[in-house]
Every structure is written in C-alpha cells, then in structure tokens.
C-alpha cells in the first residue's frame, strides 16, 4: 500500500500548479505513478481492438491479391502497383495525422481515421474495375495510416513508464492476430463468396469509433502541453479517481516523483526540430529503420499468397499455408514484449531485424516444401517481433508536443518503403525469381539493423519526459 491519499482537486499535495509548465510535468508525474489497473487496461483494450480491425484490413490483401489479379486479368506488375495504392494512402495518412493529433488532439483524429478506413473498405466492395479499386485502396490506406501514430501516442501517454514498452509491444502484437484473422476470413469468403464480400465485412468494425468516443479520454499529457490546464486537471482527476476505485478498499496512490520542468520558451516545436539537436540522430535512425524494414516486410508478405499460387497451389490452399506461417508471429511478439523491458529497445530491435534477414533468405532458398514452412515460421516469428519492438521504440523518441508528429513522419517514411516494396517485387520477380526476391528483403532488414545499432539510443526504464524534454 502506498503512502499518501489522492489529493483533493487532482493536484499533487492539493496545490494547483502555478504555471502551464508546472502542470505539464506534474500531470506526467501523476500518470507515471499510477498502478496499472483495469481502467488503463480498458483504454488499452479499446485502442488495441481498433488496431486489430485495422490490421485485418491491411493484411487481407495478402490473401485476396491472387483472386483480384485473376478477376481483373492483371499482370504481375499491375497487381504489384494495385497493392501499393494502400501504401500511398498510408504515407499521406501517417504524415498528416501525426501533425493533426499534436495540433487538435489524439482522440478526435483517432476517430476520424476509423471513419476513413471504414468508407474505404465499403468502396472496395463496390469497385467495378481496377482503377476504382485502386482509389478505394488509397482511401482505405489513408485511414489506416492515420491510425498508427495516434494509437502509439495514446498508449505511450497513458501507460506508466514501467509497463510502457511491454504494452506498446503487445499493441503491435494485435497485428499478427489481425493478419491471422484476415487469413481465416479470406479463406471463408473465398471458399463461399468472393473477395468483395470480404471487404464489405471489413467496413462494419468502423462503427467501433463510437466506443472510442465514449470511453477513451483525451490524453491529459497532451492537454497540459497545450496549456489547457483546467481540462488537463479535470481529466487527470477523473483518471485518478477511476484507478483508485479499482484498487482494494483503503488503498492510496503513491506520491508523484518530481520531473524536471522545461522552460516554456524552449518548448516550441517545429517540423525542422526533428533534424536539430538531440532529435537529428534519432530521426535519421528511425526513418532509415522504418523505410528499410517496411520495404522488406511488405515486399515479401504482400506477395506470399500470390507466390504460392504461382507455384501451383489453389487460392484456398495457399491462404491456409500463409495463415499457418503467420501463427509463429504470436510467440514472436510475446518474446519482443518481454525483451524490450528486460533487455532494452535497441538490442531487441536489432536482434529481430537480423533474425528476419536470415530467415527471409533461408525461406527464399528453401530446398523443399517442408523446409519452406519451417523457414516461414521462423521468418514470421522475427518479423512480428520486429514490428512490436519498432512500435514500442518510435513514440518514445520525441516529446509530447511532437510525439504523434515524430511517429507519424517515421511511419510515413516507412510507407514509402512499403509502397516501393510490393511494386519492386512485381517488377523484379520475373527476372530474379523467388530466391532473389527474398534476398532483396533480407538485405533491407540488414540495413535497418545497422541503422539501429549505430544511431539508436536506449529508452528502457525512462519516463517520456526524461527521454525528451
């Protein structure tokens, strides 16, 4: 049991901070000292569920691309460019939503993102030709790109420092779960309906935005940083009350640990500051990592189903094999969630990238079908571990006033890689073959690992305010 009671009125020791800067650091200290209860887990679960639905939308093209290619009689290159339309939208969505979330708030931008990807999925269902489908995927990708950096900002700002890395990694773990769900749903719809009904099904979860609207508060860290002191105090007091309500009767909350305040004049932030001072090296590192990691990942996974179909397997059977391989992503993100706090963000990220490179190369040169499945399982273990670590690491590198912007821009640069990857594979596959394709992916992961090892900083166990002022 902790040693002080909840202060009346929400301010530490019952005293209202005298300045916006004092409010900023006190809100952060009060959030970080809270025990992890069902209330924070409820907020996390809502964000993770939305992330799960989003991941189904993104992952479904891996399983549906072969059928779409057949229906519209697309060439390999045309199919590659169609799949890349999602990533064009994700580039725009990630770049704009990060800045919008830092300007207008996390909650409202998160809801808008869900609306966009819901409408995009619905449009995919009605698309009469490849051009219309490409525009629909563009809109769908825009909504998905919007969601990623905002979700990371919300989770990183609500979860206490001691648990932050683990929960951010677990959040990304909902991606392999969504990928597996996309495979199972695709298997069902391809066996009984068509790819169109799959997209119609994916539009329905956008209604989940109403859950976000009524149950997820705005980030008090962001409110305080914006100088909206009264709102920050009100939300913070409500959070403390709900956390205390979920503790055993008679429990109290620990006293907030002091965090050094930063002068208001030093807290103005512009896009150019991403490349100045302590942030310059971080930005170069995380942009390189995102670009090459996503180029390799999406260049390979978007084509997994189509490559198996090209090898003679039916749509349904190739989908089953890809789902089987994806199952290894579950222990992969669980391992990453433990390692980021036990070992550190930087070494875990490098390990997962190098492991992905080795496994991808082995997969592309597998001597038999059995070894193809074995190497595929190993590859997905490291790939999804890589994703979990990358998402845990990125939002910690920037301050509250630009956290979503920094994460959004990194994600946007990654989407350039994910845009190039599938299109590049579609063009290169006929000349290099499958072995060359996976060698290209392996090389991308190696470059990303080198960037982390040479330019990365360690953030494990530090408060967000200690990492960045």
C-alpha positions in Angstrom: 0.0 0.0 0.0 1.3 3.4 -1.0 1.8 6.2 1.5 -0.4 9.2 0.5 -4.0 9.7 -0.3 -5.4 11.1 -3.6 -5.0 14.9 -3.4 -8.3 16.8 -3.4 -8.9 18.6 -6.7 -6.4 16.4 -8.6 -3.2 18.4 -8.0 -0.3 16.9 -6.1 -0.5 17.7 -2.4 -3.7 19.6 -3.1 -1.8 22.5 -4.6 -2.7 23.7 -8.1 0.4 24.2 -10.3 1.3 27.9 -10.8 2.2 27.6 -14.5 1.5 25.7 -17.6 5.0 24.2 -17.4 4.5 23.0 -13.8 1.2 21.5 -14.9 2.9 19.6 -17.7 5.4 17.9 -15.6 3.0 17.3 -12.7 0.5 15.6 -15.0 3.3 13.4 -16.3 4.4 12.5 -12.8 0.9 11.7 -11.7 0.3 9.5 -14.7 3.6 7.6 -14.3 3.0 6.9 -10.6 -0.4 5.2 -11.1 -0.5 1.5 -10.7 -1.7 -0.5 -13.8 -5.3 -1.3 -13.2 -8.4 -2.4 -15.1 -9.1 1.2 -16.1 -5.8 1.7 -18.1 -6.2 -1.9 -19.4 -9.7 -1.0 -20.7 -8.3 2.0 -22.6 -5.6 -0.1 -24.0 -8.0 -2.9 -25.0 -10.2 -0.4 -26.9 -7.2 1.0 -28.8 -5.9 -2.5 -29.4 -9.2 -3.7 -30.7 -9.4 -0.8 -33.2 -5.8 -1.7 -34.2 -6.9 -5.3 -34.7 -9.6 -4.4 -37.1 -7.2 -2.1 -38.9 -4.7 -4.9 -39.2 -7.4 -7.2 -40.8 -8.0 -4.6 -43.5 -4.3 -4.3 -44.2 -3.4 -8.0 -44.1 -6.4 -9.1 -46.2 -4.7 -8.0 -49.5 -2.0 -10.7 -48.9 -4.7 -13.3 -49.2 -7.0 -11.6 -51.8 -4.5 -10.3 -54.2 -4.3 -13.5 -56.3 -8.1 -13.6 -56.7 -8.3 -9.9 -57.6 -5.5 -10.4 -60.1 -7.4 -13.2 -61.7 -10.7 -11.5 -61.9 -9.3 -8.3 -63.4 -6.7 -10.2 -65.6 -3.9 -8.1 -64.2 -0.2 -8.6 -65.0 2.2 -9.2 -62.1 3.4 -5.6 -62.3 -0.2 -4.2 -62.3 -1.1 -6.3 -59.3 2.0 -5.0 -57.5 1.1 -1.4 -58.2 -2.5 -2.0 -57.1 -1.3 -3.3 -53.8 1.0 -0.3 -53.5 -2.0 2.1 -53.6 -2.8 1.2 -50.0 0.7 2.4 -49.0 0.4 5.7 -50.9 -2.7 6.3 -48.7 -0.8 5.2 -45.6 2.0 7.6 -46.4 -0.4 10.5 -46.6 -2.4 9.4 -43.6 0.6 8.8 -41.3 2.2 12.1 -42.2 -0.9 14.3 -41.8 -2.4 12.5 -38.8 0.7 12.9 -36.6 0.7 16.6 -37.1 -3.1 16.8 -36.7 -3.0 14.8 -33.5 -0.4 17.1 -32.0 -2.4 20.1 -33.0 -6.1 19.0 -32.4 -5.8 16.1 -30.0 -5.3 12.3 -30.1 -8.9 11.3 -29.6 -10.6 13.2 -32.4 -8.0 12.2 -35.0 -8.2 8.6 -34.0 -12.0 8.5 -34.6 -11.6 10.2 -38.0 -9.1 7.6 -39.0 -11.6 4.8 -38.3 -14.2 6.6 -40.4 -11.8 6.7 -43.4 -10.8 3.1 -43.4 -14.4 2.0 -43.0 -15.5 4.0 -46.0 -12.5 2.7 -48.0 -13.5 -0.9 -47.3 -17.0 -0.2 -48.4 -15.8 1.3 -51.6 -13.6 -1.7 -52.3 -16.7 -3.9 -52.2 -18.5 -1.8 -54.9 -15.4 -1.2 -57.1 -16.3 -2.1 -60.8 -12.7 -2.0 -62.2 -9.1 -2.0 -61.2 -8.9 1.8 -61.3 -11.8 2.3 -58.9 -10.4 -0.4 -56.6 -7.0 1.4 -56.6 -8.7 4.6 -55.4 -10.6 2.7 -52.8 -7.4 1.1 -51.5 -5.9 4.6 -51.4 -8.7 5.9 -49.2 -8.5 2.7 -47.0 -4.8 3.1 -46.7 -5.2 6.8 -45.7 -7.4 5.8 -42.8 -5.0 3.0 -41.7 -2.0 5.3 -41.9 -3.8 7.9 -39.8 -4.5 5.4 -37.0 -1.0 4.1 -36.4 0.9 7.1 -35.0 -2.1 8.3 -33.0 -2.7 4.9 -31.4 1.0 4.8 -30.4 0.8 8.3 -28.8 -2.3 7.4 -26.8 -0.9 4.2 -25.4 2.5 5.6 -24.6 1.0 8.6 -22.8 -1.5 6.6 -20.7 0.6 3.6 -19.6 3.1 4.1 -16.7 6.8 4.0 -17.6 7.5 0.6 -16.1 4.9 -1.0 -18.3 5.1 1.2 -21.4 7.4 -0.8 -23.6 5.5 -4.0 -22.9 2.1 -2.6 -23.7 3.3 -0.9 -26.8 4.8 -4.1 -28.0 1.6 -6.0 -27.1 -0.4 -3.4 -29.1 1.6 -4.3 -32.2 1.1 -7.9 -31.4 -2.5 -7.4 -32.4 -1.2 -7.1 -36.0 -0.3 -10.8 -36.3 -3.6 -11.6 -34.7 -5.3 -9.4 -37.2 -3.2 -10.9 -40.0 -4.3 -14.4 -38.9 -7.9 -13.3 -38.7 -7.6 -11.8 -42.2 -6.4 -15.1 -43.4 -9.2 -17.1 -41.8 -11.8 -14.7 -43.0 -10.3 -14.7 -46.5 -10.4 -18.5 -46.5 -14.1 -18.4 -45.6 -15.1 -15.8 -48.1 -13.0 -17.2 -51.0 -14.5 -20.6 -50.3 -18.1 -19.4 -50.1 -18.4 -15.9 -51.6 -15.7 -13.7 -53.2 -13.1 -11.1 -52.3 -15.8 -8.4 -52.5 -17.8 -9.7 -49.5 -14.6 -9.8 -47.5 -14.2 -6.0 -47.9 -17.8 -5.5 -47.1 -17.3 -7.4 -43.8 -14.3 -5.2 -43.0 -16.3 -2.0 -43.3 -18.5 -2.9 -40.3 -15.9 -2.5 -37.5 -15.5 1.2 -38.3 -18.6 1.7 -36.1 -16.3 0.9 -33.2 -15.4 4.6 -33.3 -18.4 5.2 -31.1 -16.7 3.1 -28.4 -13.6 5.3 -28.6 -15.8 8.4 -28.5 -17.5 7.5 -25.2 -14.8 5.5 -23.3 -11.4 6.9 -24.2 -10.5 10.3 -22.7 -8.2 12.8 -24.3 -4.6 12.5 -23.2 -4.0 14.7 -20.2 -0.4 14.9 -21.1 -1.4 16.5 -24.4 -3.9 18.8 -22.8 -1.3 20.1 -20.3 1.3 20.5 -23.0 -1.2 22.6 -25.0 -1.7 24.9 -22.0 -5.3 23.7 -21.4 -4.7 23.4 -17.7 -8.3 23.2 -16.5 -9.2 20.4 -18.9 -6.0 18.5 -18.1 -6.7 18.8 -14.4 -10.3 17.6 -14.8 -9.3 14.6 -17.0 -6.4 13.7 -14.7 -8.5 13.8 -11.6 -11.1 11.6 -13.3 -8.4 9.1 -14.2 -7.0 9.0 -10.7 -10.5 8.5 -9.3 -11.2 5.6 -11.6 -7.8 4.0 -10.9 -8.3 4.4 -7.2 -11.8 2.9 -7.5 -10.3 -0.3 -9.0 -7.8 -0.8 -6.1 -8.7 -2.6 -2.9 -10.7 -0.7 -0.4 -8.5 1.7 1.7 -5.8 1.9 -0.9 -4.0 5.2 -1.7 -1.9 6.5 -4.5 1.9 7.0 -4.3 3.3 10.4 -4.3 4.3 11.6 -7.8 8.1 11.6 -8.3 9.4 15.1 -9.4 10.3 15.6 -13.1 12.5 18.5 -14.1 10.4 21.2 -15.8 11.5 22.7 -19.2 11.1 26.4 -19.7 8.1 27.3 -21.9 10.3 29.3 -24.3 12.3 26.1 -25.0 9.2 24.0 -25.7 8.2 25.4 -29.0 8.4 22.7 -31.6 8.5 22.8 -35.4 9.0 20.1 -38.0 12.5 21.2 -38.6 13.4 20.4 -35.0 13.2 16.8 -35.9 16.6 17.4 -37.5 18.1 19.6 -34.8 19.9 18.9 -31.6 19.3 15.5 -29.9 16.5 14.7 -32.3 18.5 14.8 -35.5 20.3 11.4 -35.0 17.1 9.8 -33.7 15.2 11.0 -36.8 17.8 9.7 -39.2 17.9 6.4 -37.4 14.2 5.8 -37.1 13.5 6.9 -40.7 16.1 4.6 -42.1 14.8 1.7 -39.9 11.2 2.3 -40.9 12.0 2.7 -44.6 14.0 -0.5 -45.0 12.1 -2.6 -42.5 8.8 -1.9 -44.3 10.3 -2.2 -47.8 11.4 -5.7 -46.9 8.3 -6.7 -44.9 5.6 -5.6 -47.3 7.6 -6.5 -50.4 7.6 -10.1 -49.1 4.4 -10.6 -47.2 2.1 -8.9 -49.7 3.2 -11.5 -52.2 3.3 -14.6 -50.0 -0.1 -15.9 -51.1 0.4 -14.9 -54.8 3.8 -16.6 -54.9 2.3 -19.9 -53.5 -0.5 -19.6 -56.1 2.1 -19.1 -58.8 3.8 -22.3 -57.6 0.6 -24.2 -58.3 -1.4 -24.1 -55.1 -5.1 -23.1 -55.1 -6.3 -19.9 -53.6 -7.7 -21.6 -50.6 -4.7 -23.8 -50.0 -2.2 -21.0 -50.4 -4.2 -19.0 -47.9 -4.1 -21.9 -45.5 -0.3 -22.1 -45.7 0.1 -18.3 -45.2 -2.1 -18.4 -42.1 -0.1 -21.4 -40.8 3.1 -19.5 -41.2 1.6 -16.4 -39.6 0.9 -18.3 -36.4 4.6 -18.0 -35.5 4.1 -14.2 -35.2 2.2 -14.8 -31.9 5.2 -16.1 -29.9 7.3 -13.5 -31.8 5.5 -10.5 -30.4 5.2 -12.1 -27.0 9.0 -12.5 -26.9 9.5 -9.0 -28.1 7.1 -7.6 -25.4 9.2 -9.3 -22.7 12.6 -8.4 -24.2 12.0 -4.7 -24.7 11.7 -4.2 -21.0 14.1 -6.9 -19.8 16.9 -6.3 -22.3 16.1 -3.0 -24.0 14.6 -1.5 -27.1 17.8 -1.1 -29.1 19.2 -4.6 -28.8 15.8 -6.3 -29.2 15.1 -4.3 -32.4 18.5 -5.2 -33.9 18.0 -8.9 -33.0 14.6 -9.1 -34.6 15.8 -7.4 -37.8 18.9 -9.6 -38.2 16.7 -12.7 -37.4 14.2 -11.6 -40.1 17.1 -11.2 -42.6 18.5 -14.6 -42.1 15.1 -16.3 -42.1 13.9 -14.5 -45.2 17.0 -15.5 -47.1 16.5 -19.1 -46.0 12.8 -19.0 -46.9 13.6 -17.9 -50.5 16.1 -20.7 -50.9 14.2 -23.5 -49.1 15.1 -26.9 -50.7 11.7 -28.5 -50.0 8.1 -27.7 -49.1 8.7 -28.8 -45.5 11.7 -26.5 -45.1 9.7 -23.7 -46.7 7.1 -24.0 -43.9 9.8 -24.2 -41.3 11.7 -21.2 -42.5 8.4 -19.4 -43.0 7.5 -19.9 -39.3 10.9 -18.6 -38.2 10.6 -15.6 -40.5 7.3 -14.6 -39.2 8.5 -15.0 -35.6 11.2 -12.4 -36.2 9.1 -10.2 -38.4 6.4 -9.7 -35.9 8.9 -9.3 -33.1 10.5 -6.6 -35.2 7.1 -4.8 -35.6 6.4 -5.0 -31.9 9.8 -3.5 -31.0 9.6 -0.8 -33.6 6.3 0.4 -32.4 7.4 0.4 -28.8 10.5 2.3 -29.6 9.3 5.0 -32.0 6.9 7.2 -29.9 9.5 7.3 -27.0 12.0 9.2 -29.1 10.0 12.5 -29.3 8.4 14.9 -26.7 4.7 15.1 -26.1 4.3 18.3 -28.2 5.6 16.4 -31.2 5.2 12.7 -30.3 2.5 11.9 -32.9 4.3 14.1 -35.5 7.6 12.2 -35.0 5.9 8.8 -35.0 3.7 9.8 -37.9 6.6 11.1 -40.1 8.6 7.9 -39.3 5.6 5.8 -40.3 5.1 7.9 -43.4 8.7 7.3 -44.5 8.1 3.6 -43.8 5.1 3.8 -46.1 7.4 5.0 -48.9 9.3 1.7 -48.4 6.1 -0.3 -48.2 4.9 1.5 -51.4 8.2 0.6 -53.2 8.4 -2.9 -51.9 5.4 -4.7 -53.5 5.8 -2.7 -56.8 9.5 -3.5 -56.9 8.9 -7.2 -56.3 6.2 -7.3 -59.0 8.8 -5.9 -61.5 11.8 -7.9 -60.3 10.2 -11.3 -59.7 10.2 -12.3 -63.4 13.9 -11.8 -63.7 15.4 -12.6 -60.2 13.0 -15.3 -59.2 11.7 -16.1 -55.7 15.2 -16.6 -54.3 16.3 -13.1 -55.5 13.1 -11.5 -54.1 13.8 -12.8 -50.6 17.5 -11.9 -50.8 16.3 -8.4 -51.5 14.1 -8.4 -48.5 16.9 -9.8 -46.3 19.3 -7.0 -47.4 16.7 -4.4 -46.4 16.4 -5.8 -42.9 20.2 -5.8 -42.5 20.4 -2.1 -43.4 17.7 -1.3 -40.9 19.6 -3.3 -38.2 22.8 -1.4 -38.9 20.9 1.9 -38.5 19.6 0.9 -35.1 22.9 -0.3 -33.8 24.9 2.7 -34.9 22.5 5.6 -34.3 19.9 4.3 -31.8 19.5 5.4 -28.2 18.2 3.3 -25.4 14.9 4.4 -23.8 14.2 1.4 -21.5 13.0 2.4 -17.9 13.0 6.1 -18.6 10.0 8.5 -18.3 8.9 10.1 -21.6 9.9 13.5 -20.2 13.3 12.2 -19.2 13.9 10.9 -22.7 12.8 14.1 -24.4 12.2 17.5 -22.8 
